[in-house]
Amino acid sequence: MLRLLQTFVDIALWRKGPQDLPASRFLATLVLVLYVAASFIQVHLFDLRLRTAVLIIAVDVAMLSSWLWLVLAFFGRRQRFVQTITAVLGVGVLLSLLDIFIRSVQLLMGPAPNLPDYWLLLRFLAIALIMGRIFMQALDRGLFTGMALTVAIVYSTEAVAQAMVMRLHG
């Protein structure tokens, strides 16, 4: 398990890529379970209701998987889906753990409504660069293409999640 964690850290630090992971559906499912668990802890720290948290996490996973599959299919790289989704979700777990740590420290220091703006900006840039590079390697395209796809995924997922939450509560 530590070797797997090290591989995700190496992917985040640009030393490895999705091609360095096995194309294992079992591993992808395991990492998906870890991603969902970390996401639940993350949203719990923001005091979201269970129904809202489930909806947000379901939209996140569905949009991420759909986007990834469609983009890989469009570029003729569908066979790379399992390795790429494993890499994306694994790095997502690492980023969620960082969010959990920062939010926990923030809560220990006193009640605060949101994560600091500088962390959110830094996190967004990290996501764009790390996921952009994963897409770059999976698609055999440039970093700009990978980052543009990442930004499209992030904003479309947020828009769909907000619409679904509004519908749930409206």
Secondary structure as GFF3:
##gff-version 3
##sequence-region A 1 170
A	DSSP	alpha_helix	2	12	.	.	.	ID=ss1
A	DSSP	three_ten_helix	18	20	.	.	.	ID=ss2
A	DSSP	alpha_helix	25	44	.	.	.	ID=ss3
A	DSSP	alpha_helix	50	74	.	.	.	ID=ss4
A	DSSP	three_ten_helix	78	80	.	.	.	ID=ss5
A	DSSP	alpha_helix	81	109	.	.	.	ID=ss6
A	DSSP	alpha_helix	117	139	.	.	.	ID=ss7
A	DSSP	alpha_helix	143	169	.	.	.	ID=ss8
###
